[in-house]
Amino acid sequence: MYAEERRRQIASLTAVEGRVNVTELSERFDVTAETIRRDLAVLDREGVVHRVHGGAVASQSFQTAEFTLDTRQRSATGAKIAIARAAMQFLPEAGGSIFLDAGTTTNALADLIGQQNAAGQFSIVSNSLPIALSLASNGVPDVQLLGGTVRAITQAVVGDTALRTMALMRADVAFIGTNALTLDHGLSTADSQEAAIKTAFVTNAHKVVVLCDSSKLGNDYLVSFASIADIDVVVTDAAAPESFVEALREQEIEVVVAAEK
């Protein structure tokens, strides 16, 4: 396991469990205690956890920092592809309509839809420039890109024009990305304008499928755009803490744990 992947899992465990222990992490990941201490030091510098004697505790602050699209595309690539594959089962029947929210995991899903020649069966609406380009490159005949202002850091379309268009639209399934997911705060992100579009996608879809890699579980960002009650399905990866998966299922949310190939 690469150091980045191990740290991603440690961050998720800390967020969900509240506190982690160096010895237990060392045994779990089959590495030395010193390696775990270095991992925790890195995560502490990044503000993801707080180092304490013998381990670390979860950061309690609402996050606001956003990574560039290029950085996010390089993070947890295997998990995102696995999640996208698992999410394909929730596509509606031929003739259905879908919303594809801006995000690197939803982008991976868009790539799969186009590559498997499935997209011609659906009407697709997105606020993501990369997703629209991916679908167009695969010859998708029925895709609508929302108009409005483009956020450079995420290449997502936001603003009043996009929201007015969304008010007139409905979809069978919305595939939603998120910066974070907790039981209390629901789905959250850093930017209020992007949150508003995400809320519109969630509100105007019959089924909401959240694509969320395990590093985002247990974390909170500044702006909540949907509650746990708004979610029908969560698709995550095999590193998701079992306690968090069970907690979601207790809320009557279908959870699919996707295994990387």
Residue, then its C-alpha position, 0 to 999 in steps of 0.5 A: m500500500y502506498a503512503e498516500e493511500r494509507r494516510r487517506q485511510i488513517a484520516s478516514l478512521t480518525a474522522v469516524e472513530g474520533r481517536v486513533n492509536v499508533t500501536e493499533l494503526s501499526e498492526r492494522f497496516d502492517v507497518t512500523a510504529e515510526t511509519i505511523r508516527r510520520d503519517l500522523a505528522v504529515l496529516d497533522r501539518e495538513g490540518v486533517v488530524h491533531r497529534v496527541h500522545g500515542g496517536a491522533v484525534a480528529s480535527q473538529s473544525f469545518q474545512t474550507a480549503e479546496f484542492t485544484l482539480d488536477t490534484r483531486q484527479r490524482s488522489a484515490t484514483g483506484a477508489k474513484i474508478a471502483i466507485a464509478r463502476a459500482a455506480m453504473q448499476f443505478l443508471p435508470e432504464a433506457g429513456g431515463s434522465i440523470f444529473l451528473d454533479a461536478g466532481t472527479t468521481t462523477n467524472a469517472l462515472a461519465d467516462l464509463i457511461g460514454q465508453q460503454n455506449a450507454a449514454g445514448q439511452f439517457s438524457i444527461v444534465s451536468n454543471s461540469l465542463p470536464i464531464a460535458l467534454s467527456l460525454a461529447s468526446n464519446g459522441v453522447p447525443d443528449v447532454q445539457l451543460l448548465g449555463g452560468t459562471v464557471r468556478a476555475i478551481t473545480q470547472a463547475v458552472v454555478g450562479d443564478t442562471a444555472l439555478r433558474t434552469m435547474a428549477l425547471m428540471r427533474a431527473d430519475v437519478a442524481f449522481i452527486g459528489t461531495n467533499a465530506l459526509t457525516l451523520d450530523h452535517g450530511l453532505s458538505t462542500a467548501d463553496s456556497q454557490e456550488a452547494a446551491i447547485k448540488t442542493a438543486f440536483v438533490t431536490n429535483a431527482h427521484k433517487v440520489v446516489v452519492l459517490c464518496d471515497s472513504s477519505k471523505l467519510g466523517n469529515d465536515y466542510l463549511v456548507s451543508f447542501a443535503s442531509i442524510a435523509d436526502i440520500d438513497v444510496v452511498v457508493t464508497d470504497a473498501a477502506a470505508p470504516e465498517s462502523f460508519v457503513e453500518a451507521l449509514r445502513e441504520q439510517e436506511i441508506e443503501v451502501v455499496v462498498a466497491a472493491e478495487k480491481 
